[in-house]
Amino acid sequence: MKPDYEFGNKFYQYYDKIGIQGTKYKILAPEQSQDKQPGLETLMFPQPIFDNPNYVGSGKLKEKVAIITGGDSGLGRAAAIAFVKEGAKVVIPYLNEHEDAKNTEEYIKKLGGECLLLSGDITDKNFSKKIVECTLERFGTINILVNNAGVQYQADSLEEISEEQFDQTMKVNIYGMFYLTKEVLPHLHSGDSIINLSSVTTFYGEPQLIDYVTTKGAIVGFTRALARNLALKNIRVNAIAPGFFWTPLQPACWVAEKIPSLGADAAMARGAMPYELAPTFVFLASDDSSYVTGQVLHNNGGQVMG
């Protein structure tokens, strides 16, 4: 009998499973969970694919310096690898996922790139000061800020969300973004870019992520207001609202049995690997998007349209 889950070696191989009302969807990962946020990539099966070997950089970010919060794993790692391939130097602030961070650093070094790891809590505004100080000391400039770090917790109702959880979600997803952006802004110049991570969940209202959705909606507003504020300085501010990507955030949030069906309600009936978002980061960070600001790009497989 054929097993429910099989995975290819080169990229990944999907197998159809019958879902609600007979709709077929593609299984990306089997049941699994982690008991700590924001999750560890080293514990995931299959391992997320963060680099497309067919992606060849063309110097779009040559001599640029990018700060990518949460760049140790997941979507942040995919962005870091693509940026390095395009010639950028990267700074990766992360919480305490030291093994993931070292793996990312080693991969970047194999590509011939430069990487600075900084461990700390993004909710502490003093850490934001340290990030900027260390970046300037090491590389002398800042050109790109990717506010990617975040947490999400599953809860079936509003009553289940404790004040402590709500406070933590707000502090990581919003306060951390505010603190670091405020510290970075004085060092950005004409042509530089800020990229914020929102979520598809904001646009359809995921009922089990009420506090998370609230923060991701706030990020859309923050992005649009800041974009107008900085437009005449030619500093672009945009957001990405990803659908389901296979990152540590997923098994660290959802109950194990929900994992195989994540992404099933997208029009493409599948989730995605982090490398599939990497070119969008490059587009928004580079001069390719020189006339793009205040926008939210929807990489979600058709889960939300319009």
C-alpha positions as CSV (number, residue, x, y, z in Angstrom):
1,M,0.0,0.0,0.0
2,K,1.4,3.4,-1.0
3,P,2.2,5.6,2.1
4,D,0.5,8.9,2.6
5,Y,3.7,10.9,2.5
6,E,6.6,10.6,0.1
7,F,9.1,13.3,-0.7
8,G,11.5,13.7,-3.6
9,N,15.2,14.4,-3.3
10,K,15.9,17.2,-5.7
11,F,13.1,19.6,-4.7
12,Y,10.0,18.0,-3.3
13,Q,7.3,15.8,-4.6
14,Y,3.6,16.2,-3.8
15,Y,1.0,13.4,-3.6
16,D,-2.7,14.0,-4.0
17,K,-5.0,13.6,-1.0
18,I,-8.7,13.9,-1.0
19,G,-9.9,16.8,1.1
20,I,-13.2,18.6,1.8
21,Q,-16.0,17.9,-0.8
22,G,-13.7,15.6,-2.8
23,T,-11.2,18.4,-3.7
24,K,-7.6,17.1,-4.3
25,Y,-4.8,18.9,-2.5
26,K,-1.1,18.3,-2.3
27,I,0.7,17.2,0.9
28,L,3.8,19.1,1.6
29,A,4.7,17.7,5.1
30,P,3.4,15.0,7.4
31,E,2.0,15.5,10.9
32,Q,4.5,17.1,13.3
33,S,4.7,19.8,15.9
34,Q,7.2,21.7,18.1
35,D,6.5,23.0,21.5
36,K,8.5,26.3,21.4
37,Q,8.3,29.5,19.3
38,P,9.5,30.5,16.8
39,G,10.5,26.9,16.0
40,L,13.7,25.1,14.8
41,E,14.3,24.2,11.2
42,T,16.7,21.4,12.2
43,L,13.7,19.5,13.7
44,M,11.5,19.7,10.6
45,F,10.7,16.9,8.1
46,P,11.1,17.3,5.3
47,Q,13.8,20.0,5.6
48,P,12.6,23.3,4.1
49,I,14.2,24.1,0.8
50,F,15.6,27.6,1.0
51,D,17.8,27.8,-2.1
52,N,17.0,27.1,-5.7
53,P,20.2,25.8,-7.2
54,N,19.1,27.2,-10.6
55,Y,18.9,30.7,-9.3
56,V,21.9,32.6,-10.5
57,G,22.5,36.1,-9.2
58,S,23.3,39.0,-11.5
59,G,24.7,41.6,-9.1
60,K,21.3,43.3,-8.4
61,L,22.4,44.0,-4.8
62,K,26.1,44.4,-5.2
63,E,27.7,46.2,-2.3
64,K,24.4,46.5,-0.5
65,V,24.0,45.6,3.2
66,A,20.8,44.0,4.4
67,I,19.4,43.4,7.9
68,I,17.0,40.4,7.9
69,T,15.4,39.7,11.2
70,G,14.7,36.0,11.7
71,G,17.1,35.3,8.9
72,D,18.4,32.2,10.6
73,S,15.6,30.0,9.1
74,G,12.4,29.9,7.0
75,L,11.6,32.8,4.7
76,G,14.3,35.0,6.3
77,R,16.9,32.4,5.4
78,A,15.7,32.2,1.8
79,A,15.9,36.0,1.5
80,A,19.4,36.0,3.0
81,I,20.7,33.4,0.5
82,A,19.1,35.1,-2.5
83,F,20.5,38.5,-1.4
84,V,24.0,37.0,-1.0
85,K,23.7,35.5,-4.5
86,E,22.9,39.0,-5.7
87,G,26.1,40.4,-4.1
88,A,24.7,41.7,-0.8
89,K,26.2,41.4,2.7
90,V,23.7,40.3,5.3
91,V,23.1,40.8,9.0
92,I,20.9,38.2,10.7
93,P,19.4,39.1,14.1
94,Y,17.7,36.0,15.6
95,L,16.5,35.0,19.0
96,N,18.2,31.8,20.2
97,E,18.1,29.3,17.4
98,H,21.9,29.0,17.4
99,E,22.2,25.8,15.3
100,D,19.9,27.2,12.6
101,A,21.8,30.4,12.5
102,K,25.2,28.7,12.3
103,N,23.9,26.5,9.4
104,T,22.8,29.6,7.6
105,E,26.1,31.3,8.2
106,E,28.0,28.3,6.9
107,Y,25.9,28.1,3.8
108,I,26.5,31.8,3.1
109,K,30.2,31.4,3.5
110,K,30.2,28.5,1.0
111,L,28.6,30.9,-1.5
112,G,31.4,33.3,-0.9
113,G,29.2,35.7,1.0
114,E,29.6,37.7,4.2
115,C,27.2,37.3,7.2
116,L,27.0,38.8,10.7
117,L,24.9,36.9,13.3
118,L,23.4,38.7,16.2
119,S,21.4,36.9,18.9
120,G,18.9,38.8,21.0
121,D,15.3,39.7,21.7
122,I,13.7,41.9,19.0
123,T,11.2,43.1,21.6
124,D,14.0,44.9,23.5
125,K,14.6,48.3,21.9
126,N,18.2,48.1,23.1
127,F,18.8,45.1,20.9
128,S,17.6,47.2,17.9
129,K,20.3,49.8,18.8
130,K,22.9,47.0,19.0
131,I,21.9,45.6,15.6
132,V,22.4,49.0,14.0
133,E,25.6,49.7,15.8
134,C,27.1,46.3,15.0
135,T,26.0,46.6,11.3
136,L,27.6,50.0,10.9
137,E,30.8,48.8,12.7
138,R,31.1,45.7,10.5
139,F,29.9,47.0,7.1
140,G,29.7,50.8,7.3
141,T,26.2,51.2,5.8
142,I,22.6,49.9,5.7
143,N,20.6,49.7,2.5
144,I,17.9,47.1,3.1
145,L,15.8,46.2,6.1
146,V,13.6,43.1,6.1
147,N,11.3,42.9,9.1
148,N,10.6,39.2,9.0
149,A,10.7,38.0,12.6
150,G,7.4,36.9,14.1
151,V,5.5,34.5,16.2
152,Q,2.0,32.9,15.8
153,Y,-0.1,30.8,18.3
154,Q,-3.1,28.7,17.4
155,A,-6.2,29.4,19.5
156,D,-9.8,28.2,18.8
157,S,-11.4,31.3,20.3
158,L,-10.7,34.8,21.5
159,E,-11.4,33.6,25.1
160,E,-8.4,31.2,24.8
161,I,-5.9,34.0,24.0
162,S,-4.3,35.0,27.3
163,E,-3.2,38.6,27.9
164,E,0.4,37.2,28.1
165,Q,0.1,35.6,24.6
166,F,-1.6,38.7,23.1
167,D,1.2,40.9,24.6
168,Q,3.9,38.7,23.3
169,T,2.5,38.5,19.8
170,M,2.2,42.3,19.7
171,K,5.7,42.9,21.0
172,V,7.4,40.5,18.6
173,N,5.4,41.3,15.5
174,I,4.8,45.0,15.9
175,Y,7.0,46.5,18.6
176,G,10.1,44.8,17.3
177,M,9.4,46.1,13.8
178,F,8.8,49.6,15.1
179,Y,12.0,49.7,17.2
180,L,14.3,48.4,14.5
181,T,12.8,50.5,11.7
182,K,13.2,53.6,13.8
183,E,16.8,52.9,14.5
184,V,17.6,52.0,10.9
185,L,15.9,55.0,9.2
186,P,18.5,57.6,9.9
187,H,21.0,55.5,8.0
188,L,19.0,54.8,4.9
189,H,19.5,56.8,1.7
190,S,17.7,57.4,-1.6
191,G,17.1,54.1,-3.4
192,D,17.1,52.0,-0.2
193,S,14.3,49.7,0.7
194,I,12.3,48.4,3.7
195,I,10.3,45.1,3.3
196,N,7.8,44.1,6.0
197,L,6.2,40.6,6.3
198,S,2.5,40.6,6.6
199,S,0.4,37.4,5.9
200,V,-2.4,36.0,3.7
201,T,-4.2,35.4,7.0
202,T,-4.9,39.1,7.3
203,F,-6.8,39.1,4.0
204,Y,-9.2,36.3,4.8
205,G,-9.3,36.4,8.6
206,E,-7.9,33.1,9.9
207,P,-10.2,32.3,12.8
208,Q,-7.6,30.4,14.8
209,L,-4.9,33.2,14.6
210,I,-6.9,36.2,15.9
211,D,-3.9,37.9,17.6
212,Y,-1.5,37.1,14.8
213,V,-3.9,38.4,12.1
214,T,-4.3,41.6,14.1
215,T,-0.6,42.2,14.0
216,K,-0.2,41.3,10.4
217,G,-3.1,43.8,9.5
218,A,-1.3,46.5,11.5
219,I,1.8,45.8,9.4
220,V,-0.1,46.6,6.2
221,G,-1.1,49.9,7.7
222,F,2.4,50.6,9.0
223,T,3.8,49.9,5.5
224,R,1.4,52.2,3.7
225,A,1.7,55.1,6.1
226,L,5.5,54.8,6.2
227,A,5.7,54.5,2.4
228,R,3.9,57.8,2.0
229,N,6.0,59.4,4.7
230,L,9.3,58.4,3.0
231,A,8.3,58.6,-0.7
232,L,9.9,62.0,-1.4
233,K,13.2,60.7,0.1
234,N,13.0,57.8,-2.4
235,I,13.1,55.2,0.4
236,R,10.6,52.5,-0.7
237,V,8.5,50.6,1.9
238,N,6.6,47.5,0.8
239,A,5.2,44.4,2.3
240,I,4.8,40.7,1.4
241,A,1.8,38.7,2.5
242,P,2.8,35.0,2.1
243,G,0.5,32.1,2.0
244,F,1.5,28.8,3.6
245,F,5.2,28.3,3.3
246,W,7.0,25.4,5.0
247,T,8.9,27.2,7.8
248,P,9.5,26.5,11.5
249,L,6.6,28.8,12.3
250,Q,4.1,26.2,11.1
251,P,4.9,23.2,13.3
252,A,5.6,25.6,16.2
253,C,2.1,26.9,15.9
254,W,-0.4,24.3,14.6
255,V,-1.5,21.0,16.1
256,A,0.3,18.2,14.3
257,E,-2.8,16.9,12.5
258,K,-3.4,20.3,10.7
259,I,0.1,20.4,9.1
260,P,-0.7,18.1,6.0
261,S,-3.7,20.2,4.9
262,L,-2.0,23.7,5.2
263,G,-2.1,25.3,1.8
264,A,-5.0,23.0,0.6
265,D,-7.4,25.9,0.3
266,A,-5.2,27.8,-2.2
267,A,-6.2,27.7,-5.8
268,M,-3.0,25.8,-6.6
269,A,-3.9,23.4,-3.8
270,R,-0.5,23.3,-2.2
271,G,1.8,25.0,0.1
272,A,5.3,26.2,-0.9
273,M,9.0,26.0,0.0
274,P,10.8,29.1,1.2
275,Y,12.9,29.4,-2.0
276,E,9.8,30.2,-3.9
277,L,9.5,33.5,-2.1
278,A,13.2,34.5,-2.5
279,P,12.8,36.3,-5.9
280,T,10.1,38.5,-4.5
281,F,12.5,39.7,-1.7
282,V,15.1,40.5,-4.4
283,F,12.6,42.4,-6.5
284,L,11.5,44.6,-3.6
285,A,15.1,45.1,-2.4
286,S,16.6,46.0,-5.8
287,D,16.2,48.8,-8.4
288,D,13.8,46.5,-10.3
289,S,11.1,47.9,-8.0
290,S,12.2,51.5,-8.2
291,Y,8.6,52.7,-8.8
292,V,7.0,50.4,-6.3
293,T,6.1,51.6,-2.8
294,G,3.3,51.1,-0.3
295,Q,2.3,47.8,-1.9
296,V,1.5,44.4,-0.5
297,L,2.6,41.5,-2.8
298,H,0.6,38.4,-2.5
299,N,2.5,35.2,-2.9
300,N,-0.1,32.7,-1.8
301,G,-0.9,30.3,-4.6
302,G,-4.2,31.9,-5.2
303,Q,-5.5,31.5,-1.7
304,V,-6.7,35.1,-1.8
305,M,-7.1,37.0,-5.0
306,G,-7.8,40.6,-5.9
